[in-house]
Amino acid sequence: MLNLLIAGNVVMIVTFILKFNFLPPQLPLFYSRSWGEAQLVDTWMIFLIPLLLNLLYIANNFLYKRFFLGHGLIKKIFDYLTIFLIVGFTLIFIKIIFLVS
């Protein structure tokens, strides 16, 4: 699972580096807010997505090891949740970068 997380982080970093010159000074990140200026944040704040992904990965591992160690079914549930989070957050990051560049 850690290999998938590292691969997701590498994909996000490489995408950011390749598209950095084409990015505007502000990106739409908060889509739950009303349309316009309220959605925009500085470009560097796009790294909240990988930061949140890594924190959720650590939280999933902590919760499993703290409360559910040895339960096979719950381990599979946590594994599938982790895969979903890694793939989902990586795709969201890439979509935002390609949307504005």
Secondary structure, DSSP 8 states (H G I E B T S, - for coil): -HHHHHHHHHHHHHHHHHHGGG--SEEE--TTS-SSGGGEEEGGGGGHHHHHHHHHHHHHHHHHHHH-TT-HHHHHHHHHHHHHHHHHHHHHHHHHHHHH-
